[in-house]
Amino acid sequence: MKRLPVNWKRGRPDIVHFTLMEALFTPLFMNMMLKVYVHTINDKIITIADNLRIPKSYFRFERLMASLFRDNLIKSNEGTILMEMSDGTFADLVDTIKPDMVIGLSTVGVQSNAQKVAESAQSAGHSSFVVGGFAKGHFSESVTTYLGPTYSISNIALEAHVVVARILYECEKLFEKGIDYEGDKKRRQIRA
């Protein structure tokens, strides 16, 4: 990896695995109120199907991802698409999602906390959170161009999976305050 350009953003699928584990096992995701996408450094977009359960074992996850990169598609035994990979820039992903607000989460963002960031996302309507899944560094210019506000939710650098866990927990608390999960699923979805 050291010989590749921008090597500090490569070679860490474990970060993506931990982060997906945090997101995909939340009540928000299980109630289909959260859509999850992964954008790679090589401009690939991975779309995660609703109610997907990824392997908890890292080695099984690694094999799953190798299959996805080889075949561009992972299907269940019944033929349901579970994960799909396509070519696309970060701008393409934002155009596909069409959020009212794209919120970046980074150590270089405006200091805030997870509760205030979740409240900001809720007041904006249809929001997307962007969390870096790389070992160090910050978002590239091709990503920051499409970000609205960017926040730091801690005075210390947090791992991506911790950021996702804290933000989604605060979103769940907001949704639980008088929101009917069944009636509101289609209208209110968060994109991560």
N, C-alpha and C positions, 0 to 999 in steps of 0.2 A: 504493500500500500504506500510505503514511503516514497516510491518513485512516481506515483500518480499525482496529477494536479489536484489541489485542494484535498490532500490526503487526510486532514483532520476531520473531514466530513464523510469518510468512507470506512468500510470494514467493521461496522458495529451493528449488525443485525440484532444483537441482544438488546440494544436500546429500543428498537422498534418492537421487539417481542414484549418486553416489560411494559411499554407504553400501551400497546394493544391490549395486553392483559388487563390493565387498569381500566381502559375504556369499555371493552366488550363484556365485562362482567358487572357492569353497573345497572341499576334499575332503569336509568334513562335509556340505555341501549336495549335492554330486555323488553321495554315497553315501546320500542320503535320510535323513540323521541330523539335519537342521536344517530346521525349518519357519520361514518368514519371513512376517511380516504388517506392514502399515503402517497406523497409525491417524492420521487427519488431524485438524486443529484443528476442522473442521466435522463431526466424528463420522461419518466414513466409514471403513470397514474394507476394506483391500485385501488379499486373500488371494493369495499367490504360489504357483503350482503347483510341484510337485517338478520338478527339472531344467530350470527355465526359464532361458533365456539372454536377458538383456535386451540391447538394443543398446548397444554401447560408445560410439557417437557420441551426445553429449548431445542434438543436434537431433533425431535419430531417436527417442531416448527421450522427448523432449518431445512429439513427435507421437503416440507410443504412449500416453502418459498422457492427452493430450487426447482420444484415442479412448476410453480407459477411462472418463473422466469423462462423456463423451457417452453411451456405450452400456452402461456398467456391466459390460462383459465384453470380454475379448480371447480369441479362439480361434485355434488354429493352422489351417492349410489343411485338415488332416484332421478338424477339428471338436473337438479337445481343448481344454478350458478352460485357458488359461495364466495369466490374471489375472482376478479377479472383485472387484467393488466392491459393498459393501452398506452400509446404514445401521447404525450401532451405536456406542455409547459405548465408552470404554476398559474399563469394567466388563463390558460385553457381550463384548468380546474375551477378557478374562480368563475369563469364564464358559464361553466356547467352548473355549478351550485347556485349562482345568482343570489348571494346573501345581501341583506341590507347593510351589514357591517362585517368587515374582516378584522378581527382582533389578533394582534401578535402578542406572544408571551415570550419575553426575553430578559436577560439580566440587564440589558441596556435600555429597557423601557422605562416609562414614567413610574415612579414608585407608587404602589397601591397595595390592595390585598385581594384575595380571591373572592370575597363576598362582594366588594364594590365592582370588580370586573364582571362578575356574573350579573349583578344588577344592571350594569351598563349594557350588557349583551341583551338582557331581557327587555329593557326599555327600547332598544333599537329594533326589536322584532326578530327577523330571521338572521341569526348571526353565525359566523364561523370563527373558530379558534384555530390559530396556527402555532404549533409547538415544534421546535427544532429537535429532530431525532438524531443528532450527531454528537460526537464526543466533546468537541469544543468549537469555539467560534460563534459567529452570529449569522443571521439570515443574509443571503446574497442580495445584491441590489435588484435582481430580477424578481425577488420575493417581496422585499420591502416596498417596492413601487406599488404593490397591490394591497398593502396593509393599511388599515385605518389607524386607530390608536394602537400603540404598543405599550404593554405594561410589564412591570416586574412585580411579582407578588410576594417577594421576600427580599430581605436585605443581604441574604447569602445566595449563592448559586444553587439552584435545586435541580435534581435530575428530572428529565422530561416526564417520566412516569409519575413523579410526585406532583408536578405541576398539573398534569391531566387529572389526577385523583382529586386534588384540592378544588380545581375549577368545576369539575363535574359534580362533586358533592355539593358545592354552593348552588349550582344550577338545580340540582334535585330539591334542595331545600326551598328554593323559590317556586318551583313547579308544584310542590306539595301544598303550598299556601293557597288553597282554594281552586286549584286547577283540576279539572276532570281529565284524567289521563286518557280515557277512551275517546271523549269528544274532542280533545285538543291535539291528538297525535299528528294529524295532517297539517294543522295550522302552525304548530310550534315545533320545529325541529332544530336542533343544534347540529352544526357540522364541525367536526374536529379533524 
